[in-house]
Amino acid sequence: MSKKNIESDHGLTARMFVTGLLLVVLYGLIMTGLFFLTRSIALVLVIGVGAIFAQYWFSASIALFSMQARVVTPEEEPKLHEIMDRLCALANMPKPRVAVAETDVPNAFATGRNPSAAVVCATRGLMRRLPDEELEAVLAHELSHVAHRDVAVMTIASSVGMLAGLISRMAMWGMMFSGNDRNGESLAAVELAAMVVSFLVYVLSWLLTLALSRYRELSADRSGAILIGKPSVLAAALQRITGDISKIPSRDLRKVETMNAFFFTPAVSGNSLAGLLSTHPSLEKRLAQLAEIERELGHP
């Protein structure tokens, strides 16, 4: 980060380090539960290690597939590539692959295990709704995620939660088909314990993802706004996108809900408790931060 013009965030780095350590502990619990269920080191390695490795190594492909997005060339999307070329020159960093998702939901996301394997994706709805200056601001935000390397930690956190959910289901199915003899009762007790532990791991990994996701969005807002030198433009894009998302049919929003934690702004949010459990900070908090950055930069 020292050689890049995208502002580093030591608070984000510290949070990612702590989150990573806690994820290692949770992952250990998951592997223990999986061993007690299967009694097979080979299966533990295949299911546990294999799933994490696949999710991490192929995270970009999985994300693009889930959004029905595809990588585009400069000939196919010249404006998008021109913006990314300009931003990468400002940030002094390699250009990630550029992708487009053919959905009317206005949003964007960054994915990939590291900057050299990163992809920045914009939806067709975002490109259609935003003027070039605001589109550049949103892509600067996503490029900040790539520079901060927070996408990889988010991917691993979601992988641990996915594994915990899988083990919970395995334990539940095992309990349903356990015998009624003493051995069956003992096995059912182990399966019940595994299901409870894996459920708790799922909840904890989700809370870790939630806490990191909120902070990393504020961090990317700040870095992206400073990169382009126009916090007010990013604020305008946030307001425009948030307003337009509220007009998108619910069925379309549900189709992209699995990517909520990775989006520029949440496709699905809510008030009261749902708002407290959002993957993103409130719009008000993001706008307040951008207004403060505007004052720091000396803009009227």
C-alpha positions, 0 to 999 in steps of 0.5 A: 500500500505504501506505493499506492495513492489509495489511502491505507487504513490501519484500522481496517488492517487491524480489524482484518487481522483480528477477524482472520485470527477468530476465523481460524479458531472457528474453522478449527471448531468446524473441522473438529465437528466434521471429524466427529460426524464423519470419523474420517480425516480424508473426508475432513480434508476433502470437505473442509479444506477443499471447500475453503480452498475452492471458495478462496481460489475461485471466488471471482468466478463464483461471484461472477457466475452468481451474478450472471456477469461476464468479463468484458473487453475495451472494445465491448465496454470502452467507457467502463475501461476508460474509467478504470484505466484512469483510476488505476493510473491515479492509484498507481496499481495494476488494472483488474479485470472489468466485468458487467452484470446484466441486471437492472439493479444499480450496483457494483462489487469487487471480487478476487483473492488478491489484486492480481486476480481481482475483478471489478463488476458494474451492473447494467442498471448502474451504468444506465443510471449514473453520469460518468463522474458518479460512475467513476466515483463508485468504481473508485470505491470498488478499486479501494476494496481491491487495494485494501485486500479486504475482499479475500477476508470477506470471502473466507468469512463467508466460506466458514459460515457456509461450512458451518451451515453444511455441517448443521444440515449433516448433523440434522439429517444424521439425527433423523436417521439414527437408530433407537439402540444405545449406539444410536442414542450416543451417535444422536448425542454427538450429532446434536452437539455438532449441530449446536456448535456448527450453528453457533459457529455460523452465527459468529462467522456471520457477526464477524462478517457483518462487523468487518463489512460495515467498516470496510465500506466506510474505509472504501468510501473514504479512500475512493473519495480521496482518490478522485478528490470529489467526495460530493460526487460519491455522495451523490452517487450513493443517494441516487443509487439508494433511491433507485434501488427502492424502486426495483421489484422485490423479485429482482432484488432477491436474485442478487441478495447473496452478494449483498455484503460485497455490493457498493450499497445493499440491494436488500436492507431494512429498518429497525432490527433489519437495519441494525443487522445490515451489511452496510453502514447507514446512508446517513453515516456514509454521507456524514463521513463524505461531508467531513472529507469534503471539509478536510480537502478544503472544498466549500 
